Protein backbone atom coordinates (compact mmCIF):
# COMPACT_ATOMS: atom_id res chain seq x y z
CA UNK A 1 0.00 0.00 0.00
CA UNK A 2 2.83 2.36 0.87
CA UNK A 3 4.43 1.77 -2.59
CA UNK A 4 1.16 2.70 -4.29
CA UNK A 5 0.84 5.88 -2.26
CA UNK A 6 4.43 6.85 -3.09
CA UNK A 7 3.89 6.09 -6.80
CA UNK A 8 0.67 8.12 -6.81
CA UNK A 9 2.41 11.06 -5.10
CA UNK A 10 5.27 10.98 -7.61
CA UNK A 11 2.84 10.85 -10.55
CA UNK A 12 0.85 13.76 -9.12
CA UNK A 13 4.03 15.79 -8.59
CA UNK A 14 5.14 15.03 -12.15
CA UNK A 15 1.81 16.19 -13.57
CA UNK A 16 2.01 19.37 -11.50
CA UNK A 17 5.54 20.15 -12.75
CA UNK A 18 4.55 19.31 -16.35
CA UNK A 19 1.51 21.61 -16.04
CA UNK A 20 3.65 24.48 -14.76
CA UNK A 21 6.29 24.05 -17.47
CA UNK A 22 3.65 23.69 -20.20
CA UNK A 23 1.87 26.87 -19.02
CA UNK A 24 5.19 28.73 -18.97
CA UNK A 25 6.03 27.50 -22.48
CA UNK A 26 2.64 28.60 -23.80
CA UNK A 27 2.94 31.99 -22.14
CA UNK A 28 6.43 32.58 -23.59
CA UNK A 29 5.31 31.77 -27.17
CA UNK A 30 1.97 33.58 -27.08
CA UNK A 31 1.84 36.77 -29.11
CA UNK A 32 -0.78 38.84 -30.84
CA UNK A 33 -2.44 37.07 -33.77
CA UNK A 34 -1.40 37.96 -37.31
CA UNK A 35 -4.42 39.09 -39.31
CA UNK A 36 -4.17 40.00 -43.01
CA UNK A 37 -7.34 40.68 -44.94
CA UNK A 38 -6.86 39.65 -48.58
CA UNK A 39 -6.93 43.32 -49.59
CA UNK A 40 -3.82 43.98 -47.44
CA UNK A 41 -1.61 41.26 -48.97
CA UNK A 42 1.45 42.54 -50.85
CA UNK A 43 1.95 40.75 -54.19
CA UNK A 44 5.35 40.59 -55.91
CA UNK A 45 5.77 39.46 -59.51
CA UNK A 46 8.47 36.86 -60.14
CA UNK A 47 10.57 38.00 -63.15
CA UNK A 48 10.52 35.90 -66.32
CA UNK A 49 7.46 33.85 -65.31
CA UNK A 50 4.76 35.44 -67.43
CA UNK A 51 2.98 37.10 -64.53
CA UNK A 52 3.35 34.67 -61.61
CA UNK A 53 3.05 36.57 -58.31
CA UNK A 54 3.61 35.64 -54.68
CA UNK A 55 2.72 37.05 -51.28
CA UNK A 56 4.91 35.80 -48.41
CA UNK A 57 2.95 35.02 -45.25
CA UNK A 58 6.06 34.05 -43.27
CA UNK A 59 9.70 33.74 -44.23
CA UNK A 60 11.13 34.86 -47.56
CA UNK A 61 10.57 32.50 -50.50
CA UNK A 62 13.59 33.91 -52.32
CA UNK A 63 15.90 33.15 -49.37
CA UNK A 64 14.66 30.16 -47.38
CA UNK A 65 11.82 28.39 -45.58
CA UNK A 66 8.47 30.07 -46.07
CA UNK A 67 4.71 29.87 -46.40
CA UNK A 68 3.40 31.90 -49.33
CA UNK A 69 0.42 32.42 -51.57
CA UNK A 70 1.06 32.24 -55.31
CA UNK A 71 -1.04 33.38 -58.26
CA UNK A 72 -0.66 31.84 -61.71
CA UNK A 73 -2.34 33.69 -64.56
CA UNK A 74 -4.80 31.82 -66.79
CA UNK A 75 -3.06 29.71 -69.43
CA UNK A 76 0.32 29.63 -67.63
CA UNK A 77 2.40 26.67 -68.81
CA UNK A 78 5.69 25.62 -67.22
CA UNK A 79 7.63 22.86 -69.01
CA UNK A 80 9.41 20.02 -67.23
CA UNK A 81 11.23 21.38 -64.16
CA UNK A 82 11.97 20.69 -60.51
CA UNK A 83 12.42 22.59 -57.25
CA UNK A 84 15.37 22.15 -54.87
CA UNK A 85 13.01 21.90 -51.88
CA UNK A 86 9.84 19.83 -51.75
CA UNK A 87 6.46 21.53 -51.50
CA UNK A 88 3.16 21.21 -49.73
CA UNK A 89 0.45 22.85 -51.85
CA UNK A 90 -3.20 23.72 -51.17
CA UNK A 91 -5.32 25.15 -53.98
CA UNK A 92 -7.31 28.19 -52.83
CA UNK A 93 -9.13 29.21 -56.04
CA UNK A 94 -9.15 28.36 -59.73
CA UNK A 95 -7.62 25.25 -61.27
CA UNK A 96 -3.98 24.12 -61.22
CA UNK A 97 -2.44 21.45 -63.39
CA UNK A 98 0.32 19.14 -62.09
CA UNK A 99 1.84 16.40 -64.24
CA UNK A 100 4.66 14.24 -62.85
CA UNK A 101 7.35 13.35 -65.39
CA UNK A 102 6.02 10.56 -67.57
CA UNK A 103 2.71 10.54 -65.66
CA UNK A 104 -0.85 11.68 -66.01
CA UNK A 105 -2.03 15.27 -65.64
CA UNK A 106 -3.89 16.05 -62.42
CA UNK A 107 -6.24 19.04 -62.57
CA UNK A 108 -6.66 20.31 -59.01
CA UNK A 109 -9.41 22.66 -57.83
CA UNK A 110 -10.08 24.58 -54.59
CA UNK A 111 -9.36 22.58 -51.45
CA UNK A 112 -7.09 20.11 -53.26
CA UNK A 113 -3.78 19.17 -51.62
CA UNK A 114 -0.51 18.04 -53.17
CA UNK A 115 2.85 17.31 -51.58
CA UNK A 116 6.02 16.32 -53.40
CA UNK A 117 9.66 15.98 -52.53
CA UNK A 118 12.81 17.79 -53.61
CA UNK A 119 13.81 17.42 -57.25
CA UNK A 120 10.42 15.93 -58.21
CA UNK A 121 10.34 16.49 -61.99
CA UNK A 122 6.99 17.76 -63.25
CA UNK A 123 5.05 20.12 -65.49
CA UNK A 124 2.64 22.65 -64.00
CA UNK A 125 0.36 25.47 -65.02
CA UNK A 126 -3.22 26.60 -65.36
CA UNK A 127 -5.85 25.84 -67.97
CA UNK A 128 -6.80 28.58 -70.42
CA UNK A 129 -9.41 30.82 -68.80
CA UNK A 130 -8.60 29.84 -65.19
CA UNK A 131 -6.15 31.78 -63.07
CA UNK A 132 -5.19 29.99 -59.87
CA UNK A 133 -4.26 31.04 -56.33
CA UNK A 134 -2.59 28.45 -54.12
CA UNK A 135 -0.66 28.21 -50.86
CA UNK A 136 2.82 26.68 -50.74
CA UNK A 137 4.94 25.75 -47.74
CA UNK A 138 8.61 24.90 -48.32
CA UNK A 139 11.53 24.17 -46.01
CA UNK A 140 13.87 25.99 -48.41
CA UNK A 141 13.75 28.79 -50.93
CA UNK A 142 11.50 28.77 -53.98
CA UNK A 143 13.31 28.04 -57.21
CA UNK A 144 12.38 26.49 -60.53
CA UNK A 145 15.11 24.54 -62.34
CA UNK A 146 14.21 23.68 -65.96
CA UNK A 147 14.94 20.17 -67.17
CA UNK A 148 16.48 20.30 -70.64
CA UNK A 149 14.95 18.11 -73.29
CA UNK A 150 17.27 15.31 -74.40
CA UNK A 151 19.36 16.28 -77.43
CA UNK A 152 18.64 14.32 -80.58
N, C-alpha and C positions, 0 to 999 in steps of 0.2 A: 504494500500500500504506500509506503514511504517513497519507493522508487517512482510510482505513478505520480504522486504529488510533486516530486522534484521535476519530473519530465514535463508535467503540465505547467509548472512555474517557469521553467526554461522556455517552453514554447510560447507562453504568454509574454514573457520578457522580449523574446525575439520578435514577435509580432508588433509589440510596442515600439521597439527600436526601428524596425522596418517602416512602420507608419510614420514615425518622426522623420526618418531620412527621406522617405518618399515625398512627404509634404514639403520638406525643405527643397528637394530637387524640383518639384513643380513650381514652387514659389520663385526659385532662382531663374527658371526658364520662361516664366509667364511675362508676356509683354502685351502691349496694345495690339488688337487685331489689325491686319493689313486689309484695307477695303479699297478696291479699284472698280468703280463703275466702268463699263465698257467704253463710255465716252471719254474717260480719262487715260486710257491706255496710249502709250507712245509707240508708234509703229515706225520701224526702220527698214528701208528697202535694202536687200542684199544685192550688191552690184553683179551684173552679168547673169542674172537669173530670170530675166523677162518679167520682172514685177513681183517676185516673191518678197514678202515682208515678214518681220518678226516683231514681237513685243515681249521682252524678257520680264518674267514675273519674279524670278530670283536668279542670282548668278549672272554671268555674262556668257552667252552662247559663243561668242567669238574668242573666248579665253579659257573656258573650263566648264565644270559641272553647272547645270542650269535646268530650269523649268521655263518654257517659253510657249507662247502662242505663235502660230505661223499662218499666213494666208497665201494660198496659191491662187493665181488668177485662173479664170476659166480657160480650158484648152492648154494648160501648161503640160509640157512633155519633157521628162528628163530621161535620157538614154541610160543604158547600163552603167551603174556606179555603185560605190559603197561609202560608208562612213567609218571613221576610225573608232568611234565609240558606238555601242549599241543604242537602241532607242526604245522607249515606251511611248506609244502614240494613242491618243483618244481623239476621234473625230467629233468636232463640235457642231459644224454646219456644212452643208454641201456634200459633195461626193469626192472621194480620193481613191485613186487607183494605185495598187501595189502589185507588182509581178516579180516573184523571185526568179533568179536566173534559171532559164530552162523550164519554168513552171507556168502555172495558169494565173491569169489576171484575177485579182480580187478587187471588186468595187465596194468600197466601204462607206457607209452613210453615218449620220449622227448617232453617237453612242457606241460606235464600233471601237474595238481595241485591237492593237497590234503591238507585239514586242519582237524585236530581232536583235541579234548579237552584233558585235564588231565585225566589220569587213563582210557583212552579208550583202552579196551582190544582187542588185534588183533594179527594176525600172519603176518610176513613179510619176504621178501627174494627176491631172483632173480632166474629166470629160469636157468636150466642147459645151459651152452654155452653163457650166457649174463651177463657180469658184468654191474654194474649200477653206475653212478655218479649222485648225487642229492644234492640240496641245502635245508637246514633246517634252519628255524628261530624259536627260543624258548625264552620264557620269563624267563626260569629257566635253570638249568643245565641239560645236557643230562644224562639220566640213563635208564636202561632197567630192569624192575622188572618182573621176571618170575612168571607166574600164575601156581601154582601146580595143576596137574590133580586131580580130586576127588578120594579119596581112596575108593576102593571097599571092 
